[in-house]
Structures are given as structure tokens and as C-alpha cells.
Amino acid sequence: MHPNQRYLPRLATTKLPDGTLVSPPLEDLDPLLPIDKLEEYLGYKPHRDSFRARGIELKSDEN
């Protein structure tokens, strides 16, 4: 294997602009799918941290 070869898919933590670290749930691996595709493939609304890892903030009454 080439030394620069990335291992994918993998778990990955995302650093938000405010410095907060977000770890999406196990079913949401890197590279991240678009959130609508993730929801389609899961068959249910993804976890709140899946949205946060993509920079999408939910209202407090969502998920």
C-alpha cells in the first residue's frame, strides 16, 4: 500500500469554527455523505452530531 493511501471509510472528528470538536455517530463515516443522502440510506433522521459535523445547526426542538 502506498504510504499516502488513506483508510476509508473511517471515523473522524470534525473541528467546528468555534473550536468545538464533534464526533458523528458510528453510522456516519468519513468521507461524509450529503445529509439528505445519509437520511435516505439510514431510513431515519440522522443524529444531531451528523448535522453539526457538516456545519448545519438544528433548532432546539429538532432531533
BAKE-701077 format. One record per atom (N, C-alpha, C, O): residue number from 1; atom name; z, x, y; residue in one letter. Coordinates in pm, 1 decimal. Atoms other than C-alpha are relative to their C-alpha. Layout:
REM BAKE-701077
 pos site       zz       xx       yy code
 NUM   CA        Z        X        Y    A
...
This chain:
REM BAKE-701077
 pos site       zz       xx       yy code
   1    N      0.0     84.9   -117.5    M
   1   CA      0.0      0.0      0.0    M
   1    C      0.0     89.6    124.0    M
   1    O     68.0    192.1    128.7    M
   2    N      7.2    -75.0   -125.0    H
   2   CA    -83.8    123.9    347.4    H
   2    C    135.8     -5.8     70.9    H
   2    O    198.5   -111.7     72.3    H
   3    N   -131.7     -1.6    -65.2    P
   3   CA    231.1    230.9    542.7    P
   3    C     15.2   -102.1    113.1    P
   3    O    127.2   -143.8    142.8    P
   4    N     -7.9     97.8   -109.3    N
   4   CA    144.7     -9.6    828.2    N
   4    C    -19.0   -144.4    -46.4    N
   4    O    -18.1   -236.5     35.3    N
   5    N     16.9    134.9     54.4    Q
   5   CA     91.9   -308.7    597.5    Q
   5    C    126.8    -81.2     22.3    Q
   5    O    236.4    -36.0    -11.0    Q
   6    N   -115.6     87.6    -20.8    R
   6   CA    320.0   -596.6    696.6    R
   6    C     22.1    -84.8   -124.0    R
   6    O    -72.7   -120.7   -193.8    R
   7    N    -35.0     91.0    108.6    Y
   7   CA    502.4   -803.8    437.5    Y
   7    C      3.4   -141.2     57.7    Y
   7    O     86.9   -171.9    142.8    Y
   8    N      8.6    136.9    -49.3    L
   8   CA    406.6  -1167.3    498.3    L
   8    C    -16.0    -95.6   -116.2    L
   8    O    -80.4    -58.2   -214.2    L
   9    N    -89.0     52.1   -102.9    P
   9   CA    531.9  -1432.2    488.7    P
   9    C    138.9     62.1    -13.2    P
   9    O    173.8    117.8   -117.3    P
  10    N   -134.5    -56.9      0.0    R
  10   CA    883.2  -1323.8    581.9    R
  10    C     89.2    -78.7     94.8    R
  10    O     41.7   -152.6    181.0    R
  11    N    -95.1     57.6    -94.3    L
  11   CA   1197.6  -1442.6    752.9    L
  11    C     -1.0     85.6    124.8    L
  11    O     -7.1    208.2    114.9    L
  12    N      1.0    -75.7   -124.6    A
  12   CA   1201.4  -1341.7   1118.3    A
  12    C     87.2    -69.8    103.3    A
  12    O     88.2   -192.5    113.2    A
  13    N    -80.2     50.7   -110.0    T
  13   CA   1441.2  -1382.6   1407.6    T
  13    C    -81.3     14.2    127.6    T
  13    O   -148.6    115.3    148.1    T
  14    N     73.2     -0.1   -126.4    T
  14   CA   1293.0  -1468.8   1746.8    T
  14    C     98.0     17.3    114.5    T
  14    O    203.4    -46.4    117.4    T
  15    N    -82.1    -17.6   -119.6    K
  15   CA   1438.0  -1347.3   2075.6    K
  15    C    -58.9    -85.3    111.6    K
  15    O   -174.5    -67.4    149.7    K
  16    N     43.4     88.6   -107.3    L
  16   CA   1415.6  -1613.8   2346.6    L
  16    C      7.0     73.2    134.2    L
  16    O     74.3    175.8    144.2    L
  17    N     -1.1    -65.9   -131.2    P
  17   CA   1355.9  -1525.2   2714.5    P
  17    C    140.7     23.5     56.2    P
  17    O    162.0    119.4    130.4    P
  18    N   -136.7    -17.4    -50.7    D
  18   CA   1729.4  -1570.9   2786.9    D
  18    C     81.8     98.8    -83.5    D
  18    O    200.1    119.7    -56.8    D
  19    N    -67.7    -98.2     84.3    G
  19   CA   1815.7  -1313.0   2517.6    G
  19    C     62.7    -58.1   -125.3    G
  19    O    109.5     17.1   -210.9    G
  20    N    -54.6     66.3    118.0    T
  20   CA   1935.1  -1568.5   2261.3    T
  20    C    -88.5     28.0   -121.2    T
  20    O   -211.1     26.8   -110.9    T
  21    N     74.0    -19.2    124.3    L
  21   CA   1835.2  -1496.2   1901.5    L
  21    C     -0.4   -130.2    -78.8    L
  21    O    102.4   -197.0    -90.5    L
  22    N     14.6    122.5     79.1    V
  22   CA   1704.6  -1784.4   1690.0    V
  22    C    -59.5     36.3   -134.9    V
  22    O   -163.0    102.5   -142.7    V
  23    N     52.1    -18.7    135.2    S
  23   CA   1659.6  -1773.3   1314.1    S
  23    C    -44.2   -134.9    -53.7    S
  23    O     39.7   -220.9    -80.5    S
  24    N     46.7    126.3     56.3    P
  24   CA   1439.3  -2054.6   1188.1    P
  24    C     49.2    -15.9   -144.5    P
  24    O     86.9     82.7   -207.8    P
  25    N    -43.5     21.6    137.6    P
  25   CA   1531.9  -2213.5    854.2    P
  25    C    -95.2     65.0   -100.5    P
  25    O   -207.2    102.7    -66.1    P
  26    N     73.5    -69.0    105.6    L
  26   CA   1408.2  -2067.3    527.3    L
  26    C   -141.8    -52.3    -19.1    L
  26    O   -232.0     25.2    -50.6    L
  27    N    133.8     55.9     23.2    E
  27   CA   1111.2  -2305.3    503.5    E
  27    C    -99.1     33.6    112.0    E
  27    O   -217.1      0.1    101.5    E
  28    N     84.1    -30.9   -116.3    D
  28   CA    973.5  -2176.1    836.7    D
  28    C    -14.5    151.8     13.5    D
  28    O     57.4    215.9     90.1    D
  29    N     16.4   -144.6      6.8    L
  29   CA    848.4  -1823.9    767.6    L
  29    C    -99.5     52.4    103.1    L
  29    O   -182.6    -22.1    155.0    L
  30    N     91.7    -69.7    -89.7    D
  30   CA    667.3  -1572.2    988.8    D
  30    C   -121.8     45.6    -77.6    D
  30    O   -104.1     96.9   -188.1    D
  31    N     36.3     47.4   -133.1    P
  31   CA    388.3  -1588.2   1092.4    P
  31    C     18.7   -151.4     11.5    P
  31    O    -10.0   -226.9    -81.4    P
  32    N    -31.6    140.9    -21.9    L
  32   CA    487.3  -1922.0   1241.9    L
  32    C   -125.4    -86.0      7.8    L
  32    O   -222.7    -51.4     74.9    L
  33    N    106.7    100.4     -9.6    L
  33   CA    259.9  -2220.1   1189.9    L
  33    C     20.6    -80.7    128.0    L
  33    O    132.2    -85.3    179.7    L
  34    N    -21.3     94.4   -109.7    P
  34   CA    198.1  -2458.2   1479.5    P
  34    C     98.4   -108.4    -47.9    P
  34    O     94.7   -149.5   -163.9    P
  35    N   -106.9     92.8     38.5    I
  35   CA    489.5  -2703.9   1482.1    I
  35    C    -54.5   -129.0    -60.9    I
  35    O      7.8   -185.1   -151.0    I
  36    N     56.2    123.0     57.0    D
  36   CA    264.1  -3003.8   1411.5    D
  36    C    -46.3     21.7   -143.8    D
  36    O    -33.5    -68.1   -226.9    D
  37    N     41.6    -31.1    137.3    K
  37   CA    123.0  -2833.5   1100.4    K
  37    C    122.0     15.1    -90.1    K
  37    O    121.0    -31.6   -203.9    K
  38    N   -122.4    -15.1     78.6    L
  38   CA    472.6  -2738.4    981.7    L
  38    C     55.4   -137.3    -37.3    L
  38    O     92.8   -160.5   -152.2    L
  39    N    -49.7    135.5     27.1    E
  39   CA    582.9  -3102.2   1014.7    E
  39    C    -88.8    -71.4   -101.7    E
  39    O    -38.7   -140.3   -190.6    E
  40    N     94.0     62.5     93.7    E
  40   CA    269.8  -3219.7    832.1    E
  40    C     23.6     51.2   -142.4    E
  40    O     29.2    -28.1   -236.4    E
  41    N    -17.7    -58.4    133.2    Y
  41   CA    324.8  -2980.6    540.4    Y
  41    C    137.6    -29.8    -59.5    Y
  41    O    150.4    -48.6   -180.5    Y
  42    N   -134.4     29.8     49.5    L
  42   CA    700.1  -3044.4    517.0    L
  42    C     15.0   -147.4    -37.1    L
  42    O     84.1   -181.3   -133.2    L
  43    N    -14.3    143.3     22.2    G
  43   CA    664.2  -3422.4    534.6    G
  43    C    120.0    -58.1     72.4    G
  43    O    155.5   -173.9     50.6    G
  44    N   -111.8     46.1    -82.2    Y
  44   CA    958.9  -3447.5    775.1    Y
  44    C      7.9     88.6    124.4    Y
  44    O    -53.7    195.1    130.0    Y
  45    N    -12.1    -74.6   -124.8    K
  45   CA   1055.3  -3329.6   1123.6    K
  45    C     73.0    132.0    -25.3    K
  45    O    179.9    132.7    -86.3    K
  46    N    -63.9   -130.2     21.1    P
  46   CA   1135.8  -2956.6   1123.4    P
  46    C    136.4     11.4     69.2    P
  46    O    168.7    -65.6    159.6    P
  47    N   -132.0    -28.4    -55.8    H
  47   CA   1481.0  -2821.1   1204.4    H
  47    C    -11.8     38.2    147.2    H
  47    O   -113.3     93.5    189.5    H
  48    N     -5.1    -31.7   -143.1    R
  48   CA   1576.5  -2780.3   1571.3    R
  48    C    -34.5    147.0     28.4    R
  48    O   -103.1    176.0    126.4    R
  49    N     26.0   -142.3    -23.7    D
  49   CA   1562.6  -2398.6   1539.1    D
  49    C   -146.6     36.6    -20.6    D
  49    O   -192.4    137.8     32.7    D
  50    N    144.1    -22.5     12.3    S
  50   CA   1198.1  -2418.6   1431.1    S
  50    C    -68.4    -24.9    134.2    S
  50    O   -161.7     46.5    171.0    S
  51    N     53.4     27.8   -133.3    F
  51   CA   1122.4  -2571.9   1771.1    F
  51    C     42.2    109.8     97.4    F
  51    O    -39.4    159.1    175.3    F
  52    N    -51.3   -101.9    -91.7    R
  52   CA   1343.5  -2322.2   1955.6    R
  52    C    -70.9    133.2    -19.4    R
  52    O    -96.9    203.3     78.4    R
  53    N     67.9   -127.0     27.3    A
  53   CA   1172.8  -2025.4   1785.2    A
  53    C   -138.5      3.2     63.5    A
  53    O   -193.9    110.4     87.7    A
  54    N    132.2      9.8    -62.3    R
  54   CA    846.9  -2148.9   1937.6    R
  54    C      9.4    -24.0    150.4    R
  54    O    -92.1    -42.9    217.5    R
  55    N    -18.4     23.5   -142.8    G
  55   CA    997.1  -2195.7   2283.0    G
  55    C     -9.6   -145.2     39.6    G
  55    O    -32.6   -176.3    156.5    G
  56    N      6.2    144.0    -26.1    I
  56   CA    998.8  -2575.6   2251.9    I
  56    C    142.8    -53.2     -0.2    I
  56    O    210.1    -50.5   -103.2    I
  57    N   -134.6     55.4     -8.5    E
  57   CA   1322.3  -2732.3   2375.2    E
  57    C     -3.6   -149.7    -27.3    E
  57    O    -89.6   -221.3     24.2    E
  58    N    -11.3    142.6     30.5    L
  58   CA   1423.2  -3070.4   2236.9    L
  58    C    106.5    -62.2     88.1    L
  58    O    200.1      5.5    130.8    L
  59    N   -105.2     72.7    -69.2    K
  59   CA   1620.8  -3334.1   2421.2    K
  59    C    120.2     -7.2    -93.3    K
  59    O    104.4      0.1   -215.1    K
  60    N   -122.3     -1.7     80.3    S
  60   CA   1982.2  -3353.8   2302.9    S
  60    C      4.3   -109.6   -106.0    S
  60    O     74.2    -94.6   -206.2    S
  61    N     -1.8    108.5     98.5    D
  61   CA   1915.6  -3681.5   2117.9    D
  61    C   -104.6     18.4   -109.9    D
  61    O   -113.6    -65.0   -200.0    D
  62    N    101.5    -26.2    101.7    E
  62   CA   1630.7  -3530.2   1911.8    E
  62    C     52.6    101.4    -99.8    E
  62    O    115.6    200.4    -62.5    E
  63    N    -30.5    -91.3    109.1    N
  63   CA   1686.9  -3363.5   1574.8    N
  63    C    137.0     59.2     14.9    N
  63    O    179.3    138.8    -68.9    N
